[in-house]
Amino acid sequence: MTKPKIKINFCDNDDTFVKGQKNLFLEILQKNYDVEISDKPDFLFYSCFGTKHWEYTDCVKIYYSNENVVPDFNECDYGIGFHNIDFDDRYLRFTEYNMNLQPQIQNRRDLPDDLAGRKFCNFVYTNSKNGEGAALRMEFCKELSRYKHIDCPGKVLNNMQDAISPRNGDWQQGKLDFLSNYKFTIAFENRMTNGYTTEKLFHPMMANSIPIYWGNPLVVKDFNPKAFINCNDYKNFDEVIERVKELDNDDDKYMAMLREPVMNPDYDFNVYNKLEKFLTHIINKGNHPYVRQRNKFIRLYERYAPIRDKGMHKILYLFGIKIKVG
């Protein structure tokens, strides 16, 4: 049976979804359509890493990102992201952990007792300034290190060299291998935003290290609250540190937490079907964009596009139009 033909394109990409030859959207669409990558697409997928999408006006625009940037429905027709947004059929919540966590992560009952004898805690960060969480996690690390030494292989508070591979190649597996040597991992987001849960939480869980988490106030909607230390549950860092000490000094309590399922019982791991259904719904409606009311200054930008590479993004920022946040 002949598949319907569609013309699509990508720009301003987010590596979460589009990386090298691996393109999650393309993989899904090719199951049901004859897909052509075109300079004149009917459907444009774009993210928050640029402004080239402003040049496309006669197509359905689908925004996607797991960065801390809310979809602007004056710019896009549909949005995909981590925020807890309800906007009819025009938005899908699809997070980075949806793509990384598999059902088998729930089966931790048989983890060996000797995991309670690993090194104490680690702190892996390269950002010391971006977001209020950057300062808070440094403060927390310094406070907790008064109890026991914490290994810090990243650029921030570095006290060990060459512990993790650089951020290229299979760096993620190198990070997971490193985290697996520790009982605890300091897991603070850059910012506290509803719905914003990144690899800072789920990487330690994948490595069987208990996260000490600060961030998403709604994190327990998906993640089992018994499987990690949630700073939102405590009045201050002193109380958090007392909880860490309690688990560190009681192997039975530590292993009880470590063996808890990572996600809540009602968490749906079948998220790819949701994404496929969402994309198919968009495609089947055809190239019929919603009316988009753009900021006048953005329309001036489009008119004077040739000067884009001469610092126009800085001018936009001065006028309160932020290309990327967080």
TORROLO-576990 format. One record per residue (C-alpha): residue number from 1; residue in three letters; x, y, z. Coordinates in steps of 0.5 Angstrom, whole numbers, plus 2048, in hexadecimal, padded with zeros to 3 digits. Layout:
residues N
ATOM resi resn east north  up
ATOM  NUM  ALA    X     Y   Z
...
END
This chain:
residues 326
ATOM resi resn east north  up
ATOM    1  MET  800   800 800
ATOM    2  THR  803   807 7FE
ATOM    3  LYS  804   80B 804
ATOM    4  PRO  802   813 803
ATOM    5  LYS  807   817 802
ATOM    6  ILE  809   81D 806
ATOM    7  LYS  80E   823 806
ATOM    8  ILE  812   825 80C
ATOM    9  ASN  818   828 80F
ATOM   10  PHE  81C   82A 815
ATOM   11  CYS  820   830 818
ATOM   12  ASP  822   833 81E
ATOM   13  ASN  823   82C 821
ATOM   14  ASP  823   829 828
ATOM   15  ASP  828   823 828
ATOM   16  THR  823   820 82D
ATOM   17  PHE  81F   81E 827
ATOM   18  VAL  823   81F 821
ATOM   19  LYS  82A   81D 822
ATOM   20  GLY  82F   81B 81C
ATOM   21  GLN  82B   815 818
ATOM   22  LYS  826   813 81D
ATOM   23  ASN  820   817 81D
ATOM   24  LEU  81A   815 821
ATOM   25  PHE  815   819 81D
ATOM   26  LEU  817   816 817
ATOM   27  GLU  817   80F 819
ATOM   28  ILE  810   810 81B
ATOM   29  LEU  80E   813 815
ATOM   30  GLN  811   80E 810
ATOM   31  LYS  80D   809 813
ATOM   32  ASN  807   80C 810
ATOM   33  TYR  809   811 80B
ATOM   34  ASP  80D   812 805
ATOM   35  VAL  811   817 808
ATOM   36  GLU  815   81C 804
ATOM   37  ILE  81A   821 807
ATOM   38  SER  818   828 803
ATOM   39  ASP  81A   82F 803
ATOM   40  LYS  813   831 802
ATOM   41  PRO  810   82C 808
ATOM   42  ASP  809   82B 80A
ATOM   43  PHE  80B   82A 811
ATOM   44  LEU  811   82D 814
ATOM   45  PHE  814   82A 81B
ATOM   46  TYR  818   82F 81E
ATOM   47  SER  81B   831 825
ATOM   48  CYS  81E   836 829
ATOM   49  PHE  825   836 827
ATOM   50  GLY  824   83B 821
ATOM   51  THR  81F   840 81D
ATOM   52  LYS  81F   83D 816
ATOM   53  HIS  818   83A 818
ATOM   54  TRP  816   842 817
ATOM   55  GLU  818   841 80F
ATOM   56  TYR  812   83C 80F
ATOM   57  THR  80B   83E 80E
ATOM   58  ASP  807   83A 80A
ATOM   59  CYS  807   833 80E
ATOM   60  VAL  805   830 814
ATOM   61  LYS  80A   832 819
ATOM   62  ILE  80C   82D 81F
ATOM   63  TYR  810   82F 825
ATOM   64  TYR  814   82A 829
ATOM   65  SER  819   82A 82F
ATOM   66  ASN  81B   828 835
ATOM   67  GLU  81E   82E 837
ATOM   68  ASN  81B   833 83C
ATOM   69  VAL  817   837 837
ATOM   70  VAL  810   837 836
ATOM   71  PRO  80D   836 82F
ATOM   72  ASP  80A   83D 82C
ATOM   73  PHE  804   83B 829
ATOM   74  ASN  804   842 825
ATOM   75  GLU  80A   83F 822
ATOM   76  CYS  808   838 821
ATOM   77  ASP  802   834 81F
ATOM   78  TYR  804   82E 824
ATOM   79  GLY  808   82D 82A
ATOM   80  ILE  80C   827 82D
ATOM   81  GLY  810   828 834
ATOM   82  PHE  810   826 83B
ATOM   83  HIS  80C   82C 83E
ATOM   84  ASN  805   82A 841
ATOM   85  ILE  801   82D 83B
ATOM   86  ASP  7FA   82C 839
ATOM   87  PHE  7F8   82F 833
ATOM   88  ASP  7F3   82B 82F
ATOM   89  ASP  7F6   826 82A
ATOM   90  ARG  7FC   82B 829
ATOM   91  TYR  801   829 82E
ATOM   92  LEU  804   822 830
ATOM   93  ARG  808   822 837
ATOM   94  PHE  80E   81D 835
ATOM   95  THR  814   81D 839
ATOM   96  GLU  81B   81B 838
ATOM   97  TYR  81A   816 83D
ATOM   98  ASN  815   813 839
ATOM   99  MET  81A   811 834
ATOM  100  ASN  81F   80E 839
ATOM  101  LEU  81B   80A 83E
ATOM  102  GLN  819   803 83D
ATOM  103  PRO  814   7FF 841
ATOM  104  GLN  81A   7FB 843
ATOM  105  ILE  81C   800 848
ATOM  106  GLN  817   7FF 84C
ATOM  107  ASN  81A   7F8 84E
ATOM  108  ARG  81F   7FA 853
ATOM  109  ARG  81D   7F5 859
ATOM  110  ASP  823   7F0 857
ATOM  111  LEU  828   7F6 858
ATOM  112  PRO  82E   7F3 85C
ATOM  113  ASP  82F   7F5 863
ATOM  114  ASP  836   7F7 862
ATOM  115  LEU  834   7FD 85E
ATOM  116  ALA  833   800 865
ATOM  117  GLY  83B   800 866
ATOM  118  ARG  83C   804 860
ATOM  119  LYS  840   80B 860
ATOM  120  PHE  83C   810 863
ATOM  121  CYS  839   816 85F
ATOM  122  ASN  83B   819 858
ATOM  123  PHE  83A   820 855
ATOM  124  VAL  83A   821 84D
ATOM  125  TYR  839   828 84A
ATOM  126  THR  83C   82D 845
ATOM  127  ASN  837   832 846
ATOM  128  SER  839   837 84C
ATOM  129  LYS  834   83D 84A
ATOM  130  ASN  82E   83B 846
ATOM  131  GLY  828   83B 84B
ATOM  132  GLU  827   83B 852
ATOM  133  GLY  828   834 853
ATOM  134  ALA  82F   835 851
ATOM  135  ALA  831   839 857
ATOM  136  LEU  82D   835 85C
ATOM  137  ARG  830   82E 85A
ATOM  138  MET  837   831 85B
ATOM  139  GLU  835   833 862
ATOM  140  PHE  831   82D 863
ATOM  141  CYS  838   829 861
ATOM  142  LYS  83C   82D 865
ATOM  143  GLU  837   82C 86B
ATOM  144  LEU  837   824 86A
ATOM  145  SER  83E   824 869
ATOM  146  ARG  83F   826 870
ATOM  147  TYR  83C   81F 872
ATOM  148  LYS  840   81B 86D
ATOM  149  HIS  845   81C 867
ATOM  150  ILE  841   81D 860
ATOM  151  ASP  844   81B 85A
ATOM  152  CYS  843   821 855
ATOM  153  PRO  846   81F 84E
ATOM  154  GLY  843   825 84A
ATOM  155  LYS  845   82C 849
ATOM  156  VAL  841   82E 84F
ATOM  157  LEU  845   82D 856
ATOM  158  ASN  849   828 852
ATOM  159  ASN  84E   824 856
ATOM  160  MET  84F   81E 852
ATOM  161  GLN  852   81E 84B
ATOM  162  ASP  850   819 845
ATOM  163  ALA  84A   815 848
ATOM  164  ILE  845   816 843
ATOM  165  SER  846   816 83B
ATOM  166  PRO  845   81D 838
ATOM  167  ARG  83E   81F 835
ATOM  168  ASN  83F   81C 82E
ATOM  169  GLY  83F   814 82C
ATOM  170  ASP  83B   810 831
ATOM  171  TRP  83C   815 837
ATOM  172  GLN  835   813 83A
ATOM  173  GLN  837   80C 83B
ATOM  174  GLY  83E   80E 83E
ATOM  175  LYS  83A   813 843
ATOM  176  LEU  835   80D 845
ATOM  177  ASP  83B   809 846
ATOM  178  PHE  83E   80E 84B
ATOM  179  LEU  838   80F 84E
ATOM  180  SER  837   808 850
ATOM  181  ASN  83D   808 854
ATOM  182  TYR  839   80C 859
ATOM  183  LYS  834   80B 85E
ATOM  184  PHE  831   813 85D
ATOM  185  THR  831   818 858
ATOM  186  ILE  830   81F 859
ATOM  187  ALA  82A   820 853
ATOM  188  PHE  828   828 853
ATOM  189  GLU  825   82B 84D
ATOM  190  ASN  827   831 84A
ATOM  191  ARG  820   834 84C
ATOM  192  MET  81A   832 850
ATOM  193  THR  814   832 84B
ATOM  194  ASN  80E   82E 84B
ATOM  195  GLY  80F   828 846
ATOM  196  TYR  816   829 845
ATOM  197  THR  81A   822 847
ATOM  198  THR  820   821 843
ATOM  199  GLU  826   81C 843
ATOM  200  LYS  828   81E 84A
ATOM  201  LEU  823   81A 84D
ATOM  202  PHE  822   814 848
ATOM  203  HIS  82A   813 847
ATOM  204  PRO  82B   811 84E
ATOM  205  MET  825   80D 84E
ATOM  206  MET  828   809 848
ATOM  207  ALA  82E   808 84C
ATOM  208  ASN  82B   806 852
ATOM  209  SER  82E   80C 856
ATOM  210  ILE  829   80F 85A
ATOM  211  PRO  827   816 858
ATOM  212  ILE  827   81C 85D
ATOM  213  TYR  822   820 859
ATOM  214  TRP  821   828 858
ATOM  215  GLY  81C   82A 853
ATOM  216  ASN  815   829 850
ATOM  217  PRO  810   82A 855
ATOM  218  LEU  80C   825 851
ATOM  219  VAL  811   81F 851
ATOM  220  VAL  80D   81A 855
ATOM  221  LYS  807   81A 850
ATOM  222  ASP  80C   815 84C
ATOM  223  PHE  812   813 850
ATOM  224  ASN  811   80F 856
ATOM  225  PRO  812   813 85D
ATOM  226  LYS  815   80D 860
ATOM  227  ALA  81A   80C 85B
ATOM  228  PHE  81E   813 85C
ATOM  229  ILE  81F   819 861
ATOM  230  ASN  81B   81E 85F
ATOM  231  CYS  81D   825 862
ATOM  232  ASN  816   828 861
ATOM  233  ASP  814   823 867
ATOM  234  TYR  819   827 86C
ATOM  235  LYS  819   82E 86F
ATOM  236  ASN  820   82F 86E
ATOM  237  PHE  827   82C 86C
ATOM  238  ASP  828   82A 873
ATOM  239  GLU  822   825 873
ATOM  240  VAL  824   822 86C
ATOM  241  ILE  82B   821 86F
ATOM  242  GLU  829   81D 875
ATOM  243  ARG  825   819 870
ATOM  244  VAL  82B   817 86C
ATOM  245  LYS  82F   816 873
ATOM  246  GLU  829   811 875
ATOM  247  LEU  829   80D 86F
ATOM  248  ASP  831   80D 86E
ATOM  249  ASN  831   80A 875
ATOM  250  ASP  82C   805 874
ATOM  251  ASP  82D   800 86F
ATOM  252  ASP  826   7FD 86F
ATOM  253  LYS  823   804 86F
ATOM  254  TYR  827   805 869
ATOM  255  MET  826   7FF 865
ATOM  256  ALA  81E   800 866
ATOM  257  MET  81E   806 863
ATOM  258  LEU  823   804 85D
ATOM  259  ARG  81F   7FE 85C
ATOM  260  GLU  818   802 85B
ATOM  261  PRO  815   803 854
ATOM  262  VAL  818   809 850
ATOM  263  MET  811   80B 84E
ATOM  264  ASN  80A   80B 851
ATOM  265  PRO  806   805 84F
ATOM  266  ASP  801   809 84A
ATOM  267  TYR  807   80C 846
ATOM  268  ASP  806   80A 83F
ATOM  269  PHE  80C   808 83C
ATOM  270  ASN  809   807 835
ATOM  271  VAL  80A   80E 833
ATOM  272  TYR  80D   80D 82C
ATOM  273  ASN  805   80B 82A
ATOM  274  LYS  803   812 82D
ATOM  275  LEU  808   816 829
ATOM  276  GLU  806   812 823
ATOM  277  LYS  7FF   813 824
ATOM  278  PHE  800   81B 825
ATOM  279  LEU  805   81B 81E
ATOM  280  THR  800   817 81A
ATOM  281  HIS  7FA   81C 81C
ATOM  282  ILE  7FE   822 81A
ATOM  283  ILE  800   81F 813
ATOM  284  ASN  7F9   81C 812
ATOM  285  LYS  7F6   823 813
ATOM  286  GLY  7FA   826 80D
ATOM  287  ASN  7FE   82C 80C
ATOM  288  HIS  7F9   831 810
ATOM  289  PRO  7FD   835 814
ATOM  290  TYR  7F9   839 81A
ATOM  291  VAL  7F9   841 81A
ATOM  292  ARG  800   843 81D
ATOM  293  GLN  800   84A 820
ATOM  294  ARG  807   84C 820
ATOM  295  ASN  80B   851 824
ATOM  296  LYS  80C   857 81F
ATOM  297  PHE  813   858 821
ATOM  298  ILE  814   850 81E
ATOM  299  ARG  810   852 818
ATOM  300  LEU  816   858 817
ATOM  301  TYR  81B   853 818
ATOM  302  GLU  818   84E 812
ATOM  303  ARG  818   855 80E
ATOM  304  TYR  81F   856 810
ATOM  305  ALA  822   84F 810
ATOM  306  PRO  828   850 80C
ATOM  307  ILE  82B   854 813
ATOM  308  ARG  829   84D 817
ATOM  309  ASP  830   84B 818
ATOM  310  LYS  833   852 81A
ATOM  311  GLY  830   852 821
ATOM  312  MET  829   852 820
ATOM  313  HIS  827   84D 825
ATOM  314  LYS  82B   852 82A
ATOM  315  ILE  826   857 828
ATOM  316  LEU  820   853 829
ATOM  317  TYR  822   851 830
ATOM  318  LEU  823   859 832
ATOM  319  PHE  81B   859 82F
ATOM  320  GLY  819   853 834
ATOM  321  ILE  819   84E 82F
ATOM  322  LYS  81D   848 831
ATOM  323  ILE  81F   843 82C
ATOM  324  LYS  821   83E 832
ATOM  325  VAL  820   83E 839
ATOM  326  GLY  824   839 83E
END
